[in-house]
Amino acid sequence: MARLWRLAVVALAFLVPLAIAQEDDPIKEAEKQKRQLLEQSGVLPSDLFVEQGERLFKAKRGPKQASLEACDFGRGPGKLEGVVGRLPRYFFDTRRVEDLDSRIRTCMIRLQGFRPEEIRRSEVVAIAFYLASLSNEKLVTITPLMPQEKRLYELGEKLFYLRAGPRDMSCATCHVTYVGRRAGVLPYSDLLNDKRVASHWPAFRYSNDQAWTMADRIRACYTVLGMPAPDFYSEPIIALTLFMNVQARGGKMDLPGFIR
């Protein structure tokens, strides 16, 4: 494992300078970087997070010494294939809408006995990468049907278009109004019409060597807008994720993602 990490780090040292080249399509640019990284090291950093997440998912841990294999992500306990494309969704056991991150956290608390403050964000992300790998090339099929889902969808839509903060901007400022204009190297992505945009999270970001879920991406955008970022696992994060994932409905997932 350590050897693979060293190979990946060495390869990234060659790739990051190449990433500054401007490309009209960020998806194509990421594919080029992925091919070059595989040629250099034979492994993607995202694969290492998947491996770590699988170990964490199957290991008996916490005060209850249990694994997460009995966790229900919407298709029944132990049924994991394609679940990422069905989230966020309403869960009857918690009586709330949960996204991938918050559902992992729920199961760590309920099945393994961890207290909320004991749960490491890095472990949630790794487990999310493992689950994402089991949804690769599946379709996004999310459809808000329950009243709770519809309410969160409407909240997510409002938050997406809400102009606020010292810069008087919203998510839509970049991803609707300024689509195609450049944010430094890459153009702003079209979240409402390009199904690829929301269908590759969780993702490894090769520009900063970080593993992110959609929650990390949303929080980073809030920082760019000059506004306080919502807490992880909070309703605004889940609502925005639900709204954006619905826009990607019908798209084929590329998971875990590999992006700039």
C-alpha positions as CSV (number, residue, x, y, z in Angstrom):
1,M,0.0,0.0,0.0
2,A,2.8,2.4,1.0
3,R,4.7,1.6,-2.3
4,L,1.6,2.4,-4.3
5,W,1.1,5.7,-2.6
6,R,4.8,6.6,-3.3
7,L,4.3,5.8,-7.0
8,A,1.1,7.9,-7.2
9,V,2.8,10.9,-5.5
10,V,5.8,10.7,-7.9
11,A,3.4,10.5,-10.9
12,L,1.4,13.5,-9.6
13,A,4.6,15.5,-9.5
14,F,4.8,15.1,-13.3
15,L,1.1,15.6,-13.9
16,V,0.3,18.8,-12.0
17,P,2.4,21.1,-14.2
18,L,0.7,19.6,-17.2
19,A,-2.8,20.4,-15.8
20,I,-2.3,24.1,-16.3
21,A,-2.8,23.6,-20.1
22,Q,-6.2,25.1,-21.0
23,E,-8.9,22.7,-22.3
24,D,-12.4,23.5,-23.4
25,D,-13.8,20.4,-21.9
26,P,-12.7,19.7,-18.3
27,I,-13.9,16.1,-18.5
28,K,-11.6,15.4,-21.5
29,E,-8.7,17.1,-19.7
30,A,-9.2,14.9,-16.6
31,E,-9.3,11.8,-18.8
32,K,-5.9,12.8,-20.3
33,Q,-4.5,13.3,-16.8
34,K,-5.8,9.9,-15.8
35,R,-4.3,8.1,-18.7
36,Q,-0.9,9.7,-18.1
37,L,-1.0,8.9,-14.4
38,L,-1.8,5.2,-15.1
39,E,1.1,5.1,-17.6
40,Q,3.4,6.6,-15.0
41,S,2.4,4.5,-11.9
42,G,-0.1,1.9,-13.0
43,V,-2.5,3.0,-10.2
44,L,-4.9,5.9,-9.5
45,P,-5.0,7.6,-6.1
46,S,-8.8,7.0,-6.1
47,D,-8.1,3.3,-6.2
48,L,-6.2,3.6,-3.0
49,F,-9.1,5.3,-1.3
50,V,-11.5,2.6,-2.5
51,E,-9.2,0.0,-1.0
52,Q,-9.0,1.8,2.3
53,G,-12.8,2.3,2.3
54,E,-13.5,-1.4,1.6
55,R,-11.4,-2.4,4.6
56,L,-13.2,0.1,6.9
57,F,-16.6,-1.0,5.6
58,K,-16.0,-4.7,6.2
59,A,-14.0,-4.4,9.4
60,K,-15.6,-5.0,12.8
61,R,-15.1,-1.8,14.6
62,G,-16.5,0.5,17.2
63,P,-18.0,-0.3,20.7
64,K,-20.3,-2.8,19.1
65,Q,-17.5,-4.5,17.1
66,A,-19.7,-4.6,14.0
67,S,-19.0,-4.0,10.3
68,L,-21.2,-1.8,8.1
69,E,-22.2,-4.7,5.8
70,A,-25.8,-4.6,7.3
71,C,-26.2,-1.0,6.5
72,D,-29.2,-0.2,4.2
73,F,-28.4,2.5,1.6
74,G,-31.8,2.3,0.0
75,R,-31.9,-1.1,-1.6
76,G,-31.9,-3.2,1.5
77,P,-29.1,-4.3,3.9
78,G,-26.0,-5.4,2.1
79,K,-27.3,-4.4,-1.4
80,L,-24.7,-1.8,-2.5
81,E,-24.6,-1.8,-6.3
82,G,-25.9,1.4,-7.8
83,V,-26.9,3.0,-4.5
84,V,-25.0,6.2,-5.1
85,G,-27.3,7.1,-8.0
86,R,-30.3,6.8,-5.7
87,L,-29.2,9.3,-3.1
88,P,-30.1,11.5,-1.3
89,R,-33.4,9.8,-0.3
90,Y,-35.7,9.5,2.6
91,F,-35.0,6.7,5.1
92,F,-37.8,5.4,7.4
93,D,-35.4,4.4,10.2
94,T,-34.1,7.9,10.7
95,R,-37.2,9.7,9.4
96,R,-35.0,12.1,7.4
97,V,-33.5,12.5,4.0
98,E,-29.8,11.4,3.9
99,D,-27.1,11.7,1.3
100,L,-24.2,9.2,1.0
101,D,-22.1,10.9,3.6
102,S,-24.8,11.2,6.2
103,R,-26.0,7.7,5.7
104,I,-22.5,6.3,6.3
105,R,-22.4,8.4,9.5
106,T,-25.8,7.1,10.6
107,C,-24.7,3.5,10.1
108,M,-21.4,4.1,12.0
109,I,-23.4,5.4,14.9
110,R,-26.3,2.8,14.9
111,L,-24.5,-0.3,13.8
112,Q,-21.0,0.2,15.2
113,G,-21.8,2.3,18.2
114,F,-19.6,5.3,17.4
115,R,-20.5,8.6,19.0
116,P,-20.8,11.4,16.4
117,E,-17.7,13.2,17.7
118,E,-15.7,10.0,17.3
119,I,-16.4,9.7,13.6
120,R,-13.4,10.8,11.4
121,R,-14.3,12.7,8.3
122,S,-11.4,10.9,6.4
123,E,-13.0,7.5,7.1
124,V,-16.4,8.7,5.9
125,V,-14.8,9.9,2.6
126,A,-12.9,6.6,2.1
127,I,-16.0,4.5,2.7
128,A,-17.9,6.8,0.3
129,F,-15.2,6.1,-2.4
130,Y,-15.7,2.3,-1.9
131,L,-19.4,2.5,-2.2
132,A,-19.0,4.8,-5.3
133,S,-16.9,2.2,-7.0
134,L,-19.8,-0.2,-6.8
135,S,-22.0,2.3,-8.6
136,N,-19.5,2.9,-11.5
137,E,-21.2,3.1,-14.9
138,K,-24.7,2.8,-13.3
139,L,-27.3,5.4,-14.1
140,V,-28.4,8.2,-11.8
141,T,-32.0,7.3,-11.1
142,I,-33.0,9.6,-8.2
143,T,-36.5,11.0,-8.3
144,P,-38.0,12.9,-5.3
145,L,-41.2,11.1,-4.4
146,M,-41.7,11.4,-0.7
147,P,-42.9,14.7,0.7
148,Q,-39.7,15.0,2.7
149,E,-37.6,14.6,-0.5
150,K,-39.7,17.1,-2.4
151,R,-39.3,19.6,0.4
152,L,-35.5,19.2,0.4
153,Y,-35.4,19.4,-3.4
154,E,-37.3,22.7,-3.3
155,L,-34.9,24.0,-0.6
156,G,-31.9,22.9,-2.7
157,E,-33.3,24.8,-5.7
158,K,-33.7,27.9,-3.6
159,L,-30.2,27.7,-2.2
160,F,-28.8,27.1,-5.7
161,Y,-30.3,30.4,-7.0
162,L,-30.0,32.4,-3.7
163,R,-27.7,35.4,-4.2
164,A,-26.0,36.2,-0.9
165,G,-22.8,37.0,0.9
166,P,-20.4,39.9,0.3
167,R,-20.1,39.1,-3.4
168,D,-23.8,38.9,-4.0
169,M,-23.4,35.6,-5.9
170,S,-25.1,32.2,-6.0
171,C,-24.3,28.7,-7.3
172,A,-26.3,29.7,-10.4
173,T,-24.0,32.7,-11.0
174,C,-21.2,30.4,-12.0
175,H,-23.1,27.3,-13.2
176,V,-25.9,29.0,-15.1
177,T,-25.1,32.6,-15.9
178,Y,-21.4,32.2,-16.6
179,V,-21.4,28.7,-18.1
180,G,-18.5,28.5,-20.6
181,R,-16.6,31.5,-19.2
182,R,-13.3,30.6,-17.5
183,A,-12.6,30.3,-13.8
184,G,-8.8,30.5,-14.2
185,V,-7.8,27.5,-16.3
186,L,-11.2,25.7,-16.8
187,P,-14.6,26.9,-17.9
188,Y,-17.6,27.0,-15.5
189,S,-19.5,23.7,-15.8
190,D,-23.2,23.6,-16.7
191,L,-24.9,21.9,-13.7
192,L,-28.4,22.1,-15.2
193,N,-27.7,20.5,-18.6
194,D,-24.5,18.5,-18.5
195,K,-25.3,15.2,-16.7
196,R,-21.6,14.4,-16.3
197,V,-21.0,17.2,-13.8
198,A,-22.9,15.8,-10.8
199,S,-22.4,12.1,-11.7
200,H,-18.7,11.8,-10.8
201,W,-18.8,12.5,-7.1
202,P,-17.1,11.4,-4.9
203,A,-13.9,12.3,-6.8
204,F,-10.2,12.6,-6.5
205,R,-9.0,16.1,-7.3
206,Y,-5.6,15.8,-8.9
207,S,-4.9,19.5,-8.8
208,N,-4.7,19.5,-5.0
209,D,-4.3,15.8,-4.2
210,Q,-7.5,15.5,-2.2
211,A,-10.4,13.1,-2.0
212,W,-13.7,14.9,-1.9
213,T,-17.4,14.0,-1.8
214,M,-20.1,16.3,-3.1
215,A,-20.3,17.8,0.5
216,D,-16.6,18.9,0.2
217,R,-17.3,20.5,-3.2
218,I,-20.3,22.4,-1.9
219,R,-18.5,23.7,1.1
220,A,-15.6,24.8,-1.0
221,C,-18.0,26.8,-3.3
222,Y,-19.4,28.6,-0.3
223,T,-15.9,29.6,0.7
224,V,-15.3,31.0,-2.8
225,L,-18.6,33.0,-2.6
226,G,-17.3,34.5,0.7
227,M,-20.1,32.8,2.8
228,P,-19.8,30.5,5.8
229,A,-19.9,26.9,4.7
230,P,-22.7,24.7,5.9
231,D,-21.7,21.9,8.3
232,F,-21.1,18.4,7.0
233,Y,-24.2,16.2,7.1
234,S,-26.4,19.3,7.5
235,E,-29.7,19.9,5.7
236,P,-28.4,22.6,3.3
237,I,-25.6,20.2,2.1
238,I,-28.2,17.4,1.5
239,A,-30.7,19.7,-0.1
240,L,-28.2,21.1,-2.6
241,T,-26.9,17.6,-3.4
242,L,-30.4,16.4,-4.0
243,F,-31.2,19.3,-6.4
244,M,-28.0,18.8,-8.4
245,N,-28.2,15.0,-8.5
246,V,-31.7,15.3,-9.9
247,Q,-30.3,17.4,-12.7
248,A,-28.0,14.5,-13.5
249,R,-30.8,11.9,-13.7
250,G,-30.3,9.5,-16.5
251,G,-26.6,10.2,-16.7
252,K,-24.0,7.3,-16.4
253,M,-21.9,7.6,-13.3
254,D,-18.1,7.7,-13.6
255,L,-17.0,6.7,-10.1
256,P,-15.0,7.4,-8.2
257,G,-14.5,10.6,-10.2
258,F,-11.1,11.9,-11.3
259,I,-11.2,15.7,-11.8
260,R,-9.2,18.8,-11.6
